[in-house]
Amino acid sequence: MTDPISDMLTRIRNAAMAGHETTLVPASRIKQNIAKLLKQEGFISGFELTGAKPQRQIKVTLRYDEKGAPAVTGLERVSKPGLRVYVERGEIPRVYGGLGVAVLSTSRGVMTGYQAWKSGVGGELLLKVW
């Protein structure tokens, strides 16, 4: 697998479109941080680590509204292994006029675009969620 973050996003997108309650994603530290941000921003209900040490997985619990529509309507991977995208503080995009979230990997860790802007740092623009 050349891009594990894209794989995570695809699994979440497919599970949401199929109406599944949970989905399993191979674990890594950056994926845990992304799942933590998605939970803080209200796109997923929760996540937990499962399995033994060498092949741990993240069990992502998806969030739906009262009508059954998923909270995640779109996920887009921006920076890819073949083309990294870096942004400065002033270039951090607003996703759908503030309704979505941009996720950045900065020197201070993985954070949302708003948190990075407030901290005055830029970084690698990993993904956009709305």
DSSP file (Angstrom, degrees, kcal/mol; ACC not computed):
  #  RESIDUE AA STRUCTURE BP1 BP2  ACC     N-H-->O    O-->H-N    N-H-->O    O-->H-N    TCO  KAPPA ALPHA  PHI   PSI    X-CA   Y-CA   Z-CA
    1    1 A M              0   0    0      0, 0.0     0, 0.0     0, 0.0     0, 0.0   0.000 360.0 360.0 360.0 126.5    0.0    0.0    0.0
    2    2 A T        +     0   0    0      1,-0.2     0, 0.0     2,-0.1     0, 0.0   0.744 360.0  32.7 -90.5 -24.1    1.5    3.3   -1.0
    3    3 A D     >  +     0   0    0      1,-0.1     4,-1.6    77,-0.1    -1,-0.2  -0.763  58.2 176.8-137.3  90.9   -0.8    5.7    0.8
    4    4 A P  H  > S+     0   0    0      0, 0.0     4,-2.0     0, 0.0    -1,-0.1   0.807  82.5  56.5 -65.3 -30.3   -2.2    4.4    4.1
    5    5 A I  H  > S+     0   0    0      2,-0.2     4,-2.3     1,-0.2     5,-0.2   0.906 106.7  49.3 -69.3 -40.0   -4.0    7.7    4.9
    6    6 A S  H  > S+     0   0    0      1,-0.2     4,-2.5     2,-0.2    -1,-0.2   0.882 108.9  54.0 -63.3 -37.2   -5.9    7.5    1.6
    7    7 A D  H  X S+     0   0    0     -4,-1.6     4,-2.3     2,-0.2    -2,-0.2   0.911 108.3  49.3 -62.0 -42.5   -6.8    3.9    2.5
    8    8 A M  H  X S+     0   0    0     -4,-2.0     4,-2.2     2,-0.2    -2,-0.2   0.934 112.2  47.4 -61.2 -47.2   -8.2    5.1    5.8
    9    9 A L  H  X S+     0   0    0     -4,-2.3     4,-2.7     1,-0.2    -2,-0.2   0.885 111.4  51.0 -63.3 -39.3  -10.3    7.8    4.2
   10   10 A T  H  X S+     0   0    0     -4,-2.5     4,-2.8     2,-0.2     5,-0.2   0.898 109.3  50.4 -66.0 -40.7  -11.6    5.4    1.6
   11   11 A R  H  X S+     0   0    0     -4,-2.3     4,-2.3     2,-0.2    -2,-0.2   0.915 113.4  45.5 -63.5 -42.4  -12.6    2.8    4.2
   12   12 A I  H  X S+     0   0    0     -4,-2.2     4,-2.3     2,-0.2    -2,-0.2   0.925 114.4  48.4 -66.2 -44.2  -14.5    5.5    6.2
   13   13 A R  H  X S+     0   0    0     -4,-2.7     4,-2.2     2,-0.2    -2,-0.2   0.924 113.8  46.3 -61.7 -46.2  -16.1    6.9    3.0
   14   14 A N  H  X S+     0   0    0     -4,-2.8     4,-1.9     1,-0.2    -1,-0.2   0.904 112.6  49.6 -65.4 -41.5  -17.2    3.4    1.8
   15   15 A A  H  X>S+     0   0    0     -4,-2.3     5,-2.4    -5,-0.2     4,-0.8   0.893 111.7  49.2 -64.9 -39.2  -18.6    2.4    5.3
   16   16 A A  H ><5S+     0   0    0     -4,-2.3     3,-0.5     1,-0.2    -2,-0.2   0.907 111.3  48.6 -66.4 -41.8  -20.5    5.7    5.5
   17   17 A M  H 3<5S+     0   0    0     -4,-2.2    -1,-0.2     1,-0.2    -2,-0.2   0.831 113.3  47.7 -67.3 -31.6  -22.1    5.2    2.1
   18   18 A A  H 3<5S-     0   0    0     -4,-1.9    -1,-0.2    -5,-0.2    -2,-0.2   0.573 113.5-118.9 -85.6  -9.6  -23.0    1.6    2.9
   19   19 A G  T <<5 +     0   0    0     -4,-0.8    -3,-0.2    -3,-0.5    -4,-0.1   0.703  53.9 162.4  81.9  19.8  -24.5    2.7    6.2
   20   20 A H      < -     0   0    0     -5,-2.4    -1,-0.2    -6,-0.2    42,-0.1  -0.387  39.2-141.7 -72.1 151.4  -22.2    0.6    8.4
   21   21 A E  S    S+     0   0    0      1,-0.2    41,-2.5    40,-0.1     2,-0.3   0.872  80.2   9.7 -79.4 -39.9  -21.9    1.4   12.1
   22   22 A T  E     -A   61   0A   0     39,-0.2     2,-0.3    -7,-0.1    39,-0.2  -0.888  59.4-163.8-135.8 165.5  -18.2    0.7   12.3
   23   23 A T  E     -A   60   0A   0     37,-1.7    37,-2.8    -2,-0.3     2,-0.4  -0.983  18.9-128.1-147.2 152.0  -15.1    0.1   10.1
   24   24 A L  E     -A   59   0A   0     -2,-0.3    35,-0.2    35,-0.2    -2,-0.0  -0.851  23.0-177.5-105.8 137.8  -11.6   -1.3   10.8
   25   25 A V  E     -A   58   0A   0     33,-2.1    33,-3.6    -2,-0.4   -17,-0.0  -0.996  36.3-104.7-131.7 134.5   -8.5    0.5    9.7
   26   26 A P  E     -A   57   0A   0      0, 0.0    31,-0.3     0, 0.0     2,-0.2  -0.387  50.4-114.0 -58.0 136.7   -4.9   -0.7   10.2
   27   27 A A        +     0   0    0     29,-2.3     2,-0.3    23,-0.1    29,-0.1  -0.441  46.0 150.9 -84.5 145.9   -3.4    1.4   13.0
   28   28 A S     >  -     0   0    0     -2,-0.2     4,-2.0     1,-0.1     5,-0.2  -0.938  53.1-106.6-155.8 165.3   -0.6    4.0   13.0
   29   29 A R  H  > S+     0   0    0     -2,-0.3     4,-2.0     1,-0.2     5,-0.1   0.903 118.1  49.0 -65.5 -41.4    0.1    7.0   15.1
   30   30 A I  H  > S+     0   0    0      1,-0.2     4,-2.2     2,-0.2    -1,-0.2   0.876 110.5  51.4 -68.4 -35.3   -0.8    9.5   12.4
   31   31 A K  H  > S+     0   0    0      2,-0.2     4,-2.5     1,-0.2    -1,-0.2   0.870 108.2  52.6 -68.2 -35.5   -4.1    7.7   11.7
   32   32 A Q  H  X S+     0   0    0     -4,-2.0     4,-2.2     2,-0.2    -2,-0.2   0.914 110.0  48.6 -62.9 -42.1   -4.9    7.8   15.4
   33   33 A N  H  X S+     0   0    0     -4,-2.0     4,-2.0     2,-0.2    -2,-0.2   0.887 111.4  49.3 -65.4 -38.9   -4.3   11.5   15.5
   34   34 A I  H  X S+     0   0    0     -4,-2.2     4,-2.5     2,-0.2    -2,-0.2   0.921 111.2  49.2 -65.2 -43.5   -6.6   12.0   12.4
   35   35 A A  H  X S+     0   0    0     -4,-2.5     4,-2.0     1,-0.2    -2,-0.2   0.875 108.7  54.1 -63.3 -36.8   -9.3    9.9   14.0
   36   36 A K  H  X S+     0   0    0     -4,-2.2     4,-2.3     2,-0.2    -1,-0.2   0.915 110.2  46.3 -62.9 -43.3   -9.0   12.0   17.2
   37   37 A L  H  X S+     0   0    0     -4,-2.0     4,-2.3     2,-0.2    -2,-0.2   0.898 110.2  52.9 -66.0 -40.6   -9.5   15.2   15.2
   38   38 A L  H  <>S+     0   0    0     -4,-2.5     5,-2.5     1,-0.2     6,-1.0   0.874 111.2  47.6 -62.9 -36.0  -12.5   13.7   13.4
   39   39 A K  H ><5S+     0   0    0     -4,-2.0     3,-1.0     3,-0.2    -2,-0.2   0.920 110.8  50.7 -69.1 -44.2  -14.0   12.8   16.7
   40   40 A Q  H 3<5S+     0   0    0     -4,-2.3    -2,-0.2     1,-0.3    -1,-0.2   0.872 112.0  47.6 -60.7 -37.4  -13.3   16.3   18.2
   41   41 A E  T 3<5S-     0   0    0     -4,-2.3    -1,-0.3    -5,-0.1    -2,-0.2   0.513 117.1-113.8 -85.2  -4.7  -14.9   17.9   15.1
   42   42 A G  T < 5S+     0   0    0     -3,-1.0    -3,-0.2    -4,-0.4    -2,-0.1   0.653  81.9 119.3  87.2  16.3  -18.0   15.6   15.3
   43   43 A F  S   <S+     0   0    0     -5,-2.5    20,-0.7    -6,-0.2     2,-0.3   0.765  79.7  28.6 -85.4 -25.8  -17.5   13.7   12.1
   44   44 A I  E    S-B   62   0A   0     -6,-1.0    18,-0.2    18,-0.2    -2,-0.2  -0.924  72.2-133.5-129.1 157.9  -17.3   10.3   13.8
   45   45 A S  E    S-     0   0A   0     16,-2.1     2,-0.3    -2,-0.3    17,-0.2   0.851  73.9 -51.8 -78.3 -35.2  -18.7    9.1   17.1
   46   46 A G  E     -B   61   0A   0     15,-1.4    15,-2.9     2,-0.0     2,-0.3  -0.986  44.4-137.4 178.5 178.8  -15.5    7.5   18.4
   47   47 A F  E     -B   60   0A   0     -2,-0.3     2,-0.3    13,-0.2    13,-0.2  -0.982  12.3-173.3-155.5 155.6  -12.6    5.2   17.8
   48   48 A E  E     -B   59   0A   0     11,-1.3    11,-3.3    -2,-0.3     2,-0.4  -0.992  28.1-112.9-150.9 151.6  -10.6    2.6   19.7
   49   49 A L  E     -B   58   0A   0     -2,-0.3     2,-0.3     9,-0.2     9,-0.2  -0.697  38.5-179.5 -84.0 134.8   -7.5    0.5   19.3
   50   50 A T  E     +B   57   0A   0      7,-3.1     7,-2.7    -2,-0.4   -23,-0.1  -0.917  33.1  32.3-131.1 159.0   -8.1   -3.2   18.9
   51   51 A G  S    S-     0   0    0     -2,-0.3     5,-0.2     5,-0.2     2,-0.1  -0.101  87.1 -48.6  90.7 173.0   -6.0   -6.3   18.4
   52   52 A A    >   -     0   0    0      3,-0.2     3,-0.5     4,-0.1    -2,-0.1  -0.290  64.1 -90.9 -80.9 168.2   -2.5   -7.3   19.5
   53   53 A K  G >  S+     0   0    0      1,-0.2     3,-1.0     2,-0.1    -1,-0.0   0.847 114.7  49.3 -54.3 -52.6    0.6   -5.2   19.1
   54   54 A P  G 3  S+     0   0    0      0, 0.0    -1,-0.2     0, 0.0    -3,-0.0   0.853 125.7  25.0 -65.5 -30.3    2.1   -6.1   15.7
   55   55 A Q  G <  S+     0   0    0     -3,-0.5    -3,-0.2     2,-0.0    -2,-0.1  -0.409  82.0 166.3-129.9  58.4   -1.1   -5.7   13.7
   56   56 A R    <   -     0   0    0     -3,-1.0   -29,-2.3    -5,-0.2     2,-0.3  -0.322  17.0-157.2 -70.0 155.6   -3.3   -3.3   15.7
   57   57 A Q  E     -AB  26  50A   0     -7,-2.7    -7,-3.1   -31,-0.3     2,-0.6  -0.944  14.9-128.9-132.9 155.4   -6.4   -1.8   14.2
   58   58 A I  E     -AB  25  49A   0    -33,-3.6   -33,-2.1    -2,-0.3     2,-0.8  -0.925  16.8-151.1-104.0 122.1   -8.5    1.2   14.8
   59   59 A K  E     -AB  24  48A   0    -11,-3.3   -11,-1.3    -2,-0.6     2,-0.5  -0.842  15.6-160.4 -94.1 108.2  -12.2    0.6   15.1
   60   60 A V  E     -AB  23  47A   0    -37,-2.8   -37,-1.7    -2,-0.8     2,-0.6  -0.795   5.3-152.5 -95.2 123.5  -13.9    3.7   13.9
   61   61 A T  E     -AB  22  46A   0    -15,-2.9   -16,-2.1    -2,-0.5   -15,-1.4  -0.861  18.9-140.0 -97.0 118.6  -17.5    4.2   14.9
   62   62 A L  E     - B   0  44A   0    -41,-2.5     2,-0.4    -2,-0.6   -18,-0.2  -0.355   7.4-133.0 -80.3 158.4  -19.3    6.4   12.4
   63   63 A R        -     0   0    0    -20,-0.7     8,-2.7    -2,-0.1     9,-0.4  -0.922  22.3-178.9-116.0 135.8  -21.8    9.1   13.2
   64   64 A Y  B     -C   70   0B   0     -2,-0.4     2,-0.1     6,-0.3   -20,-0.0  -0.922  23.1-122.2-128.6 154.7  -25.2    9.5   11.6
   65   65 A D    >   -     0   0    0      4,-2.5     3,-1.6    -2,-0.3     6,-0.0  -0.253  44.6 -87.0 -85.6-177.1  -28.0   12.1   12.0
   66   66 A E  T 3  S+     0   0    0      1,-0.3    -1,-0.1     2,-0.1    -2,-0.0   0.728 128.7  53.9 -66.3 -21.3  -31.6   11.2   13.0
   67   67 A K  T 3  S-     0   0    0      2,-0.1    -1,-0.3     3,-0.0     0, 0.0   0.510 120.5-106.7 -88.6  -5.7  -32.6   10.7    9.3
   68   68 A G  S <  S+     0   0    0     -3,-1.6    -2,-0.1     1,-0.3   -49,-0.0   0.519  72.8 140.3  93.7   6.1  -29.7    8.2    8.8
   69   69 A A        -     0   0    0      1,-0.1    -4,-2.5     2,-0.0    -1,-0.3  -0.660  56.5-111.1 -82.6 137.3  -27.5   10.5    6.8
   70   70 A P  B     -C   64   0B   0      0, 0.0    -6,-0.3     0, 0.0    -1,-0.1  -0.342  10.6-134.0 -68.6 148.3  -23.8   10.2    7.6
   71   71 A A  S    S+     0   0    0     -8,-2.7     2,-0.8   -28,-0.3    -7,-0.1   0.818  96.5  69.8 -68.3 -30.9  -22.0   13.1    9.3
   72   72 A V        +     0   0    0     -9,-0.4     3,-0.1   -29,-0.3    -1,-0.1  -0.801  54.1 163.9 -90.4 109.7  -19.2   12.7    6.8
   73   73 A T        +     0   0    0     -2,-0.8     2,-0.3     1,-0.3    -1,-0.2   0.671  67.6  13.7 -97.3 -19.9  -20.5   13.8    3.4
   74   74 A G        -     0   0    0      2,-0.0    56,-2.4     0, 0.0     2,-0.4  -0.974  52.6-174.6-157.9 142.1  -17.0   14.2    1.8
   75   75 A L  E     -D  129   0C   0     -2,-0.3     2,-0.4    54,-0.2    54,-0.2  -0.999  11.6-176.7-133.5 130.7  -13.4   13.3    2.4
   76   76 A E  E     -D  128   0C   0     52,-2.6    52,-2.5    -2,-0.4     2,-0.5  -0.983  19.5-143.9-134.8 124.6  -10.6   14.5    0.1
   77   77 A R  E     +D  127   0C   0     -2,-0.4    50,-0.3    50,-0.2     3,-0.1  -0.742  22.9 174.6 -82.7 126.3   -6.9   13.6    0.3
   78   78 A V        +     0   0    0     48,-2.1     2,-0.6    -2,-0.5    48,-0.2   0.893  61.9  50.0 -99.3 -61.0   -4.9   16.7   -0.7
   79   79 A S  S    S-     0   0    0     46,-1.2    -1,-0.2    47,-0.6     5,-0.2  -0.725  72.6-177.4 -86.4 122.6   -1.2   15.9   -0.1
   80   80 A K  B >   -H   83   0D   0      3,-2.1     3,-0.7    -2,-0.6   -77,-0.1  -0.721  41.6-104.1-116.5 164.6   -0.3   12.6   -1.7
   81   81 A P  T 3  S+     0   0    0      0, 0.0     3,-0.3     0, 0.0    -1,-0.1   0.842 122.6  45.7 -58.5 -32.4    3.0   10.6   -1.8
   82   82 A G  T 3  S+     0   0    0      1,-0.3     2,-0.3     0, 0.0    -3,-0.0   0.678 126.6  25.9 -83.8 -17.7    3.6   11.7   -5.4
   83   83 A L  B <  S-H   80   0D   0     -3,-0.7    -3,-2.1    -5,-0.0    -1,-0.3  -0.755  73.5-160.3-150.3  95.9    2.8   15.3   -4.8
   84   84 A R        -     0   0    0     -2,-0.3     2,-0.5    -3,-0.3    -5,-0.1  -0.557   8.4-152.3 -77.8 140.3    3.2   16.8   -1.3
   85   85 A V        -     0   0    0     -2,-0.2    40,-2.3    40,-0.2     2,-0.4  -0.963  13.3-175.7-119.7 117.7    1.2   20.0   -0.6
   86   86 A Y  E     -E  124   0C   0     -2,-0.5     2,-0.4    38,-0.2    38,-0.2  -0.899   2.7-168.9-113.1 141.6    2.6   22.4    1.9
   87   87 A V  E     -E  123   0C   0     36,-2.8    36,-2.0    -2,-0.4     2,-0.1  -0.961  14.5-136.2-130.0 147.3    0.8   25.6    3.1
   88   88 A E    >   -     0   0    0     -2,-0.4     3,-1.2    34,-0.2     4,-0.5  -0.381  43.6 -90.4 -87.7 175.6    1.9   28.6    5.1
   89   89 A R  G >  S+     0   0    0      1,-0.3     3,-1.0     2,-0.2    32,-0.1   0.896 127.4  47.2 -56.0 -44.3   -0.3   30.1    7.8
   90   90 A G  G 3  S+     0   0    0      1,-0.2    -1,-0.3    30,-0.1    32,-0.0   0.592 108.5  56.1 -76.3 -10.2   -2.0   32.5    5.4
   91   91 A E  G <  S+     0   0    0     -3,-1.2    -1,-0.2     2,-0.1    -2,-0.2   0.380  70.6 126.3-101.9   2.4   -2.6   29.9    2.8
   92   92 A I    <   -     0   0    0     -3,-1.0     2,-0.1    -4,-0.5    -3,-0.0  -0.464  60.3-127.7 -65.5 122.7   -4.6   27.4    5.0
   93   93 A P        -     0   0    0      0, 0.0     2,-0.5     0, 0.0     9,-0.2  -0.366   5.0-133.6 -76.3 150.4   -7.9   26.8    3.1
   94   94 A R        -     0   0    0     -2,-0.1     2,-0.6     7,-0.1     3,-0.5  -0.896  23.5-137.9 -96.0 129.8  -11.3   27.2    4.5
   95   95 A V  S > >S-     0   0    0     -2,-0.5     5,-2.8     5,-0.4     3,-1.0  -0.807  76.3 -19.3 -96.5 119.6  -13.4   24.2    3.6
   96   96 A Y  G > 5S-     0   0    0     -2,-0.6     3,-1.4     1,-0.2    -1,-0.2   0.885 124.6 -56.9  50.5  46.2  -17.0   25.0    2.6
   97   97 A G  G 3 5S-     0   0    0     -3,-0.5    -1,-0.2     1,-0.3    -2,-0.1   0.769 110.5 -42.9  62.7  28.7  -16.8   28.4    4.2
   98   98 A G  G < 5S+     0   0    0     -3,-1.0    -1,-0.3     2,-0.0    -2,-0.2   0.326 118.6 102.9 101.1  -7.2  -16.0   27.0    7.6
   99   99 A L  T < 5S+     0   0    0     -3,-1.4    -3,-0.2    -4,-0.4     2,-0.1   0.774  81.9  48.3 -77.4 -26.0  -18.4   24.0    7.6
  100  100 A G  S   <S-     0   0    0     -5,-2.8     2,-0.4    28,-0.0    -5,-0.4  -0.436  81.9-123.4-104.2-177.9  -15.7   21.6    6.8
  101  101 A V  E     -F  129   0C   0     28,-3.1    28,-2.7    -2,-0.1     2,-0.4  -0.990   5.7-150.1-133.0 135.1  -12.2   21.0    8.3
  102  102 A A  E     -F  128   0C   0     -2,-0.4    11,-2.3    26,-0.2     2,-0.5  -0.880  17.7-149.3 -98.0 137.1   -8.7   21.0    6.8
  103  103 A V  E     -FG 127 112C   0     24,-2.9    23,-1.8    -2,-0.4    24,-1.4  -0.938  16.5-173.4-112.4 126.3   -6.3   18.7    8.6
  104  104 A L  E     -FG 125 111C   0      7,-3.2     7,-2.5    -2,-0.5     2,-0.7  -0.874  24.6-140.2-119.2 149.3   -2.6   19.6    8.6
  105  105 A S  E     +FG 124 110C   0     19,-2.6    19,-2.3    -2,-0.3     5,-0.2  -0.944  39.2 171.4-104.4 111.9    0.6   17.9    9.8
  106  106 A T  E >   -FG 123 109C   0      3,-2.2     3,-1.5    -2,-0.7    17,-0.2  -0.518  52.1 -96.1-113.7 179.1    2.6   20.6   11.4
  107  107 A S  T 3  S+     0   0    0     15,-0.5     3,-0.1     1,-0.3    16,-0.1   0.652 126.8  52.8 -69.2 -14.7    5.8   20.8   13.5
  108  108 A R  T 3  S-     0   0    0      1,-0.4    -1,-0.3     3,-0.0     2,-0.2   0.212 124.3 -91.6-103.7  12.7    3.5   20.9   16.5
  109  109 A G  E <   -G  106   0C   0     -3,-1.5    -3,-2.2     2,-0.1    -1,-0.4  -0.506  65.2 -32.4 108.9-177.6    1.6   17.7   15.5
  110  110 A V  E    S+G  105   0C   0     -5,-0.2     2,-0.3    -2,-0.2    -5,-0.2  -0.662  72.8 153.4 -80.7 128.0   -1.5   17.0   13.5
  111  111 A M  E     -G  104   0C   0     -7,-2.5    -7,-3.2    -2,-0.4    -2,-0.1  -0.954  44.5 -90.0-150.0 166.5   -4.1   19.7   13.9
  112  112 A T  E  >  -G  103   0C   0     -2,-0.3     4,-2.4    -9,-0.2    -9,-0.2  -0.291  42.5-108.1 -73.7 164.7   -7.1   21.3   12.2
  113  113 A G  H  > S+     0   0    0    -11,-2.3     4,-2.5     1,-0.2     5,-0.2   0.882 120.3  50.9 -61.4 -38.9   -6.5   24.3    9.9
  114  114 A Y  H  > S+     0   0    0    -12,-0.2     4,-2.7     2,-0.2    -1,-0.2   0.918 110.0  48.9 -66.7 -42.8   -8.1   26.7   12.4
  115  115 A Q  H  > S+     0   0    0      2,-0.2     4,-2.0     1,-0.2    -2,-0.2   0.906 113.2  47.9 -62.6 -41.2   -5.8   25.4   15.2
  116  116 A A  H  X>S+     0   0    0     -4,-2.4     5,-2.3     2,-0.2     4,-1.0   0.913 112.2  48.8 -65.9 -42.5   -2.8   25.8   12.9
  117  117 A W  H  <5S+     0   0    0     -4,-2.5     3,-0.5     1,-0.2    -2,-0.2   0.919 112.2  48.6 -62.4 -43.8   -3.8   29.3   11.9
  118  118 A K  H  <5S+     0   0    0     -4,-2.7    -1,-0.2     1,-0.2    -2,-0.2   0.852 112.1  49.0 -64.8 -35.3   -4.4   30.3   15.5
  119  119 A S  H  <5S-     0   0    0     -4,-2.0    -1,-0.2    -5,-0.2    -2,-0.2   0.625 112.5-121.9 -79.1 -13.8   -1.0   28.8   16.5
  120  120 A G  T  <5 +     0   0    0     -4,-1.0     2,-0.3    -3,-0.5    -3,-0.2   0.782  69.8 120.0  80.1  27.5    0.7   30.7   13.6
  121  121 A V      < -     0   0    0     -5,-2.3    -1,-0.3    -6,-0.1     2,-0.2  -0.874  43.6-160.0-123.7 157.4    2.1   27.6   11.9
  122  122 A G        +     0   0    0     -2,-0.3   -15,-0.5    -3,-0.1     2,-0.3  -0.493  22.1 146.2-114.4-170.5    1.8   26.0    8.5
  123  123 A G  E     -EF  87 106C   0    -36,-2.0   -36,-2.8    -2,-0.2     2,-0.5  -0.987  51.7 -24.9 168.7-161.5    2.5   22.5    7.4
  124  124 A E  E     -EF  86 105C   0    -19,-2.3   -19,-2.6    -2,-0.3     2,-1.1  -0.701  54.2-134.7 -82.8 123.4    1.5   19.7    5.1
  125  125 A L  E     + F   0 104C   0    -40,-2.3   -46,-1.2    -2,-0.5   -21,-0.2  -0.677  30.4 175.6 -79.9 100.9   -2.1   19.8    4.1
  126  126 A L  E     -     0   0C   0    -23,-1.8   -48,-2.1    -2,-1.1   -47,-0.6   0.957  50.7 -26.6 -76.0 -52.8   -3.2   16.2    4.6
  127  127 A L  E     -DF  77 103C   0    -24,-1.4   -24,-2.9   -50,-0.3     2,-0.4  -0.968  44.7-128.8-159.2 167.1   -6.9   16.2    3.9
  128  128 A K  E     -DF  76 102C   0    -52,-2.5   -52,-2.6    -2,-0.3     2,-0.4  -0.985  21.8-170.2-125.7 139.4  -10.2   18.0    3.8
  129  129 A V  E      DF  75 101C   0    -28,-2.7   -28,-3.1    -2,-0.4   -54,-0.2  -0.989 360.0 360.0-130.2 137.9  -13.4   16.8    5.5
  130  130 A W              0   0    0    -56,-2.4   -55,-0.2    -2,-0.4    -1,-0.1   0.298 360.0 360.0-147.0 360.0  -17.0   18.1    5.2
